[in-house]
Amino acid sequence: MAFESTPTLTSMILALIALAAQPEPAAGQTVPATPRYTFSWPLVQGDPLAPRGGTTRGPPVTLDPDESIAWRSLQEPGIAAFERDRRAILAMAGDYRVTFDFLEVVPFGADAARDRPYQSWGTERVYVDRDDGAFISLTHILEMRLVRDDGSLSEPVVTKHWRQDWQYEPRQIIEYQGWNRWQRRTLARKQTANQWSQTVYQVDESPRYASLGRWEHSASFSSWISGETWRPLPRREWSVRQDYQVLLGTNRHTIAPWGWVQEENNLKSAVTPDRRLDPSRPYLAREYGVARYQRIKDADFAAADDYFYHTRDFWNAVRATWTQVFSTHGEVTLRAAVDQAGLFRSLFDYADDLAQGKAAAGDGPRIIQEALQDMGAPVQARTSH
């Protein structure tokens, strides 16, 4: 497969490779040459369904075995329910080794081929980008180093991964409708009482999906579970599957003393161009997914810090523009899936230049307007002064 060799696209490709890298064993640990699922289809001779994912290697990481300060704060007795919810959300910030496991557990159809499970991992720092009490924004930045064939380490590969925004008792959410369309839905207060919405944004700050849920707390864990949501296909799926259009599922976020876990329960759903479930075969399969965020210590995230602080204002301006678009237009249909079509490339190019001190900050509004217009977003024209 050929790729364009622009610096930004190259760094993004490397980051995606790194995300699927296999870790070197830490001291006293062994890692099998071929990772295997402990929860999978029964092993059949000659049909092992080996996991798909990357084969590159990363350096060892050191897991932090101690309870975090955030966890101890979350367990403080006597605090109000709202404040305990907030502390659970804030506990997701930090340094992590993230492992991703997805397994298709139920194919629907007698002749359905079982999809290979998916495994990958990466190291990332989760930043508290904003905390306004009832609103919290967390930004995920990947920073990886690869082990070369000669045993040496590559330079750090940094890329913006995703953002999650949490809003207490929101008045509206932006929902995915299928076929590159998103719609604003207004919520009544009685629908959102004591609940938090989670809105997940794609790498370019365009909305991905959103849902409501309640936090539940115990001395063992804190957990939030969403309602059923439609969401676009992630890279791990659209790069290999073209037979369905929507993941319909729920998310559960669970905070533990050692980090946190995101669990997904998804239906792979076929949707007609008029955005209805295909009546002939609405669901192809059900998959389970687990993303484990295990806290690590003594990790070097200096390059991620540099990228985050140099590009933070720019990416917040991108997100603010999307917010304005949906405030003005209740429904937005984009020309194509922005990640598949590479429509975010100019945003990433400019952010990379900002991080390296090569771009003028004043060019940001023009870059944002042109990029969103290329995506098909109805962005208001900039006025000249």
VOGU-3710 file (C-alpha; in Angstrom, 3 decimals, decimal comma):
1> mafestptlt> 0,000/0,000/0,000  1,375/3,407/-0,932  1,071/6,455/1,301  1,715/10,112/0,621  4,946/11,171/2,246  3,939/14,476/3,783  5,420/14,931/7,279  2,028/15,102/8,966  0,565/12,025/7,299  3,757/10,101/7,945
11> smilaliala> 3,648/10,913/11,660  -0,024/9,917/11,796  0,669/6,598/10,096  3,500/5,880/12,506  1,269/6,711/15,423  -1,361/4,287/14,198  1,307/1,610/13,782  2,546/2,350/17,268  -0,953/2,019/18,657  -0,951/-1,563/17,423
21> aqpepaagqt> 2,574/-2,317/18,653  3,443/-5,196/20,923  5,154/-4,265/24,219  8,539/-5,562/25,179  8,282/-7,627/28,378  8,972/-5,735/31,569  11,432/-7,133/34,078  10,196/-10,447/35,444  7,437/-10,750/32,840  7,098/-12,758/29,654
31> vpatprytfs> 4,963/-11,899/26,657  3,996/-14,706/24,267  5,128/-14,347/20,656  1,502/-14,494/19,496  -1,033/-12,920/21,878  -4,080/-15,100/22,461  -7,490/-14,388/23,829  -8,558/-16,068/27,053  -12,178/-15,388/26,135  -12,751/-16,347/22,515
41> wplvqgdpla> -14,244/-18,917/20,220  -13,343/-22,520/21,058  -10,005/-23,401/19,548  -10,407/-25,430/16,369  -7,429/-27,140/14,781  -6,284/-25,198/11,740  -8,642/-22,285/12,477  -7,151/-20,308/15,383  -8,560/-16,902/14,393  -5,305/-15,195/15,342
51> prggttrgpp> -5,867/-11,586/16,434  -5,260/-8,861/13,893  -3,256/-5,786/14,825  0,311/-4,553/14,560  3,606/-6,386/14,874  5,941/-3,525/15,779  7,385/-3,374/19,295  7,443/-0,711/21,971  9,782/-0,273/24,964  8,938/-1,682/28,399
61> vtldpdesia> 6,611/0,268/30,657  6,358/0,203/34,451  2,886/-0,249/35,851  2,061/1,768/38,964  0,835/-0,682/41,636  -0,263/1,973/44,148  -3,665/3,514/44,618  -3,733/6,882/42,913  -4,364/10,149/44,710  -7,422/10,564/42,487
71> wrslqepgia> -8,803/7,215/43,647  -8,329/8,104/47,323  -10,031/11,447/46,699  -12,928/9,640/45,034  -13,340/7,439/48,128  -13,450/10,348/50,587  -16,469/9,895/52,880  -19,250/12,439/53,186  -18,872/14,261/49,858  -21,944/15,163/47,787
81> aferdrrail> -23,012/12,858/44,952  -22,314/15,554/42,334  -18,767/16,051/43,621  -18,139/12,284/43,729  -19,247/12,074/40,078  -16,822/14,865/39,203  -13,936/13,142/40,945  -14,656/9,915/39,058  -14,410/11,777/35,754  -11,243/13,614/36,791
91> amagdyrvtf> -9,697/10,291/37,881  -9,432/9,347/34,196  -6,640/11,902/33,710  -3,059/10,627/33,957  -0,442/8,450/32,263  -1,499/5,072/30,917  -0,665/1,986/28,994  -3,851/1,409/27,028  -4,725/-2,026/25,678  -7,586/-2,553/23,227
101> dflevvpfga> -9,359/-5,895/22,816  -12,376/-6,442/20,565  -14,046/-9,775/19,944  -17,034/-10,599/17,741  -18,944/-12,928/20,056  -22,185/-13,554/18,129  -22,358/-13,522/14,314  -25,966/-13,458/13,085  -26,548/-15,676/10,077  -25,880/-19,358/9,542
111> daardrpyqs> -23,262/-18,628/6,888  -21,616/-15,709/8,707  -17,831/-15,857/8,814  -16,307/-15,188/12,217  -14,310/-11,973/12,228  -10,797/-12,081/13,629  -10,458/-10,466/17,065  -8,525/-7,229/17,356  -5,725/-6,369/19,787  -3,557/-3,269/20,059
121> wgtervyvdr> -1,943/-1,060/22,651  -0,409/2,361/23,130  0,848/4,780/25,767  -0,962/8,057/26,271  -1,404/10,945/28,658  -4,938/12,127/29,412  -5,118/15,867/30,164  -7,785/17,861/31,986  -8,257/20,462/29,280  -11,096/22,228/31,073
131> ddgafislth> -12,940/21,917/34,373  -15,834/24,313/34,916  -17,566/22,338/37,634  -20,518/20,917/35,711  -18,409/20,592/32,538  -15,148/18,639/32,225  -13,116/18,097/29,051  -10,405/15,433/28,818  -7,942/15,294/25,909  -6,031/12,102/25,021
141> ilemrlvrdd> -2,564/12,480/23,463  -0,628/9,424/22,278  3,139/9,371/22,676  4,942/6,236/21,507  8,481/5,116/20,811  9,152/2,104/18,599  11,870/-0,496/19,039  13,824/-0,719/15,786  15,282/-3,944/14,393  18,697/-3,090/15,881
151> gslsepvvtk> 17,180/-2,591/19,341  17,384/1,202/19,322  14,380/3,418/20,039  12,733/5,753/17,566  12,085/9,395/18,292  8,764/9,962/20,090  5,716/9,750/17,834  2,984/12,082/19,082  -0,552/12,478/17,825  -3,828/13,754/19,173
161> hwrqdwqyep> -6,062/10,757/19,815  -9,533/11,728/21,046  -11,460/13,977/23,417  -14,271/13,262/25,844  -16,503/16,016/27,235  -18,679/15,484/30,290  -21,681/17,729/30,977  -23,917/17,534/34,056  -27,636/17,682/33,257  -27,097/18,801/29,651
171> rqiieyqgwn> -29,784/20,633/27,696  -28,832/19,022/24,385  -26,630/16,350/22,838  -25,342/15,721/19,318  -26,316/12,246/18,084  -25,003/10,268/15,129  -27,701/9,326/12,602  -25,682/7,205/10,170  -24,219/7,950/6,736  -22,142/10,920/7,974
181> rwqrrtlark> -25,051/12,807/9,521  -25,286/14,208/13,061  -28,320/15,808/14,701  -28,829/18,019/17,736  -31,458/16,757/20,198  -32,905/19,004/22,899  -33,451/17,349/26,271  -36,036/18,111/28,952  -34,725/18,662/32,460  -36,583/15,618/33,758
191> qtanqwsqtv> -34,686/13,484/31,206  -31,299/14,551/32,517  -31,778/14,883/36,293  -28,623/13,780/38,143  -27,136/12,461/34,884  -23,990/13,250/32,903  -23,602/13,233/29,152  -20,397/12,015/27,580  -19,598/13,422/24,129  -16,753/11,746/22,254
201> yqvdesprya> -14,914/13,693/19,558  -12,871/12,333/16,681  -9,236/13,224/16,059  -10,241/16,421/14,249  -12,663/17,547/17,016  -15,723/16,699/14,946  -18,410/14,967/17,036  -18,433/11,181/17,077  -21,212/10,167/19,486  -22,886/11,234/22,720
211> slgrwehsas> -25,111/9,686/25,346  -26,504/10,084/28,871  -25,881/7,993/31,945  -25,591/7,967/35,719  -22,548/7,404/37,876  -22,791/4,691/40,532  -20,209/4,482/43,305  -18,995/1,845/45,722  -15,901/1,202/47,821  -14,657/-1,120/45,040
221> fsswisgetw> -15,278/0,981/41,918  -17,211/3,836/40,331  -19,056/3,164/37,098  -21,016/5,079/34,435  -23,020/3,345/31,713  -24,474/5,043/28,654  -27,751/4,556/26,910  -27,729/2,909/23,491  -25,908/5,081/20,971  -25,265/5,050/17,257
231> rplprrewsv> -21,653/5,736/16,317  -19,525/5,725/13,149  -17,209/2,824/12,438  -13,753/3,227/14,014  -10,544/2,742/12,012  -10,139/-0,838/13,242  -13,394/-1,674/11,418  -13,713/0,562/8,362  -10,199/-0,412/7,281  -11,328/-4,038/6,906
241> rqdyqvllgt> -15,148/-4,023/6,728  -17,558/-2,432/4,270  -20,654/-4,528/4,945  -22,206/-2,420/7,712  -22,423/1,282/8,548  -23,128/1,842/12,259  -22,073/0,504/15,643  -25,095/0,516/17,946  -24,079/-0,054/21,525  -23,414/1,016/25,079
251> nrhtiapwgw> -20,314/2,211/26,910  -19,416/1,512/30,510  -16,608/3,474/32,181  -15,320/1,935/35,391  -12,831/3,668/37,688  -10,589/1,362/39,759  -7,626/1,956/42,103  -5,135/1,101/39,302  -6,766/3,075/36,461  -9,959/2,673/34,482
261> vqeennlksa> -11,718/0,557/31,870  -14,033/1,357/28,988  -16,261/-1,559/28,000  -18,287/-1,597/24,791  -21,214/-3,837/23,864  -21,872/-3,191/20,176  -24,197/-4,404/17,461  -22,697/-4,170/13,967  -25,659/-2,628/12,189  -26,600/-2,306/8,531
271> vtpdrrldps> -28,324/1,010/7,817  -30,103/2,058/4,623  -29,230/5,381/2,938  -32,370/6,915/4,485  -30,810/6,127/7,892  -33,019/3,250/8,981  -31,937/-0,168/10,109  -31,993/-2,481/7,091  -35,190/-4,552/7,545  -33,756/-7,529/5,637
281> rpylareygv> -30,829/-7,960/8,038  -30,413/-5,108/10,536  -27,615/-6,677/12,580  -24,588/-8,628/11,390  -22,956/-9,439/14,720  -22,431/-8,424/18,318  -18,967/-7,535/19,571  -17,506/-6,906/23,008  -14,695/-4,437/23,461  -12,463/-3,632/26,413
291> aryqrikdad> -10,024/-0,711/26,608  -7,912/-0,956/29,782  -6,166/2,197/30,976  -3,488/0,970/33,382  -1,548/3,667/35,210  2,182/3,767/34,509  4,988/5,617/36,252  8,346/7,100/35,271  7,113/7,536/31,686  8,430/10,368/29,528
301> faaaddyfyh> 5,567/12,366/28,026  7,563/15,551/27,396  6,827/15,489/23,668  3,102/15,016/24,342  3,167/17,946/26,792  4,890/20,124/24,215  2,318/19,231/21,558  -0,651/19,669/23,890  0,309/23,087/25,234  1,369/24,497/21,847
311> trdfwnavra> -1,776/23,305/20,037  -4,367/23,493/22,809  -5,840/26,874/21,846  -6,049/25,832/18,197  -7,875/22,558/18,853  -10,228/24,300/21,287  -11,015/26,795/18,529  -11,782/23,900/16,171  -14,165/22,385/18,694  -15,765/25,797/19,350
321> twtqvfsthg> -16,405/26,111/15,613  -18,137/22,726/15,552  -20,210/23,818/18,564  -21,255/26,947/16,673  -22,169/24,892/13,614  -24,536/22,706/15,614  -25,952/25,683/17,516  -26,898/27,251/14,186  -27,848/24,088/12,295  -29,724/21,334/14,073
331> evtlraavdq> -28,570/18,752/11,557  -25,274/18,446/9,687  -24,358/15,972/6,932  -20,696/15,780/5,944  -19,450/14,891/2,470  -17,605/11,793/3,662  -16,289/10,104/6,782  -13,587/12,600/7,728  -11,092/10,032/9,016  -11,476/7,703/6,029
341> aglfrslfdy> -11,229/10,516/3,491  -8,340/12,250/5,259  -10,336/15,492/5,382  -8,708/16,478/8,672  -5,219/16,563/7,143  -4,926/20,350/6,896  -5,872/20,701/10,573  -3,178/18,232/11,601  -0,604/19,841/9,308  -1,223/23,227/10,897
351> addlaqgkaa> -1,206/21,795/14,442  2,118/20,071/13,729  3,530/23,370/12,480  2,273/25,128/15,612  3,916/22,522/17,821  7,212/23,065/15,963  6,970/26,850/16,011  6,602/27,047/12,224  3,065/28,469/11,969  1,523/31,850/12,669
361> agdgpriiqe> -1,258/31,601/15,241  -3,293/34,148/13,303  -3,760/31,692/10,429  -5,827/29,374/12,613  -9,331/30,766/11,874  -8,785/30,542/8,118  -7,411/26,979/8,357  -10,391/25,916/10,470  -12,968/27,489/8,144  -11,459/25,981/5,017
371> alqdmgapvq> -11,062/22,526/6,578  -14,643/22,361/7,867  -15,989/23,620/4,551  -14,031/20,863/2,802  -15,772/18,399/5,102  -19,160/19,816/4,113  -19,908/21,599/7,368  -22,043/24,769/6,944  -19,450/27,133/8,436  -20,294/30,818/8,472
381> artsh> -18,046/32,909/6,261  -15,384/34,900/8,061  -15,741/38,649/7,975  -12,729/40,702/6,978  -11,605/43,636/9,074
//
